[in-house]
Amino acid sequence: MQTQKLLRGVVILALASSLSGCLLTKLVTMPMRVVGASASLVGAFVSVVPVVGDSVDEALESVDSGIDTAADSIDKIPL
């Protein structure tokens, strides 16, 4: 029982150390991009509402572009 836990820990440690830096940054930025895309999608639906919809859509589009910019800068971190 104790040996299995030790072996499992060694396997997990070996897998974690074999991950490249690029993959690690992608694991961080992928959820950011999903949130930005969903905000943009909500903005597209809200833009149907007269008067207020277009300004809300523009605001959510700027949030999406800000998230993409931040995610791009994280992807460029050399690991």
C-alpha positions in Angstrom: 0.0 0.0 0.0 2.7 2.5 1.0 4.8 1.4 -2.0 1.9 2.1 -4.4 1.5 5.7 -3.0 5.3 6.3 -3.4 5.2 4.9 -7.0 2.2 7.0 -7.9 4.0 10.1 -6.5 7.1 9.4 -8.5 5.1 8.9 -11.7 3.2 12.1 -11.2 6.4 14.0 -10.5 8.1 12.6 -13.6 5.1 13.6 -15.8 5.0 17.1 -14.3 8.7 17.6 -14.9 8.4 16.5 -18.5 5.8 19.2 -19.4 7.3 21.9 -21.5 6.9 25.6 -20.6 4.8 26.2 -23.7 2.2 23.6 -22.5 2.2 25.1 -19.0 1.4 28.6 -20.3 -1.2 27.2 -22.6 -2.9 25.5 -19.6 -3.0 28.9 -17.9 -4.2 31.0 -20.9 -6.8 28.6 -22.4 -9.4 29.3 -19.6 -8.7 33.0 -20.0 -9.5 32.9 -23.7 -12.6 30.8 -23.1 -13.9 33.5 -20.7 -13.1 36.3 -23.2 -14.9 34.4 -26.0 -18.0 33.9 -23.8 -18.1 37.5 -22.9 -18.0 38.4 -26.6 -20.8 35.9 -27.3 -22.9 37.5 -24.5 -22.2 40.9 -26.1 -23.4 39.6 -29.5 -26.7 38.5 -27.9 -27.2 41.8 -26.0 -26.5 43.9 -29.1 -30.0 43.0 -30.2 -31.4 45.2 -27.5 -32.1 48.7 -28.9 -30.0 51.7 -27.7 -28.1 50.0 -24.9 -27.1 46.8 -26.7 -24.4 48.3 -29.0 -22.5 50.0 -26.2 -22.6 46.8 -24.1 -21.4 44.8 -27.1 -18.5 47.2 -27.6 -17.5 47.1 -23.9 -17.5 43.3 -23.9 -15.5 43.2 -27.1 -12.9 45.5 -25.5 -12.8 43.1 -22.5 -12.2 40.2 -24.9 -9.4 42.0 -26.7 -7.8 42.9 -23.3 -8.0 39.3 -22.2 -6.4 38.1 -25.5 -3.6 40.7 -25.1 -2.9 39.4 -21.6 -3.0 35.8 -22.7 -0.6 36.5 -25.6 1.9 38.2 -23.2 1.7 35.2 -20.9 2.3 32.8 -23.8 5.5 34.7 -24.6 7.0 34.1 -21.2 10.1 32.0 -21.8 10.1 28.9 -19.6 
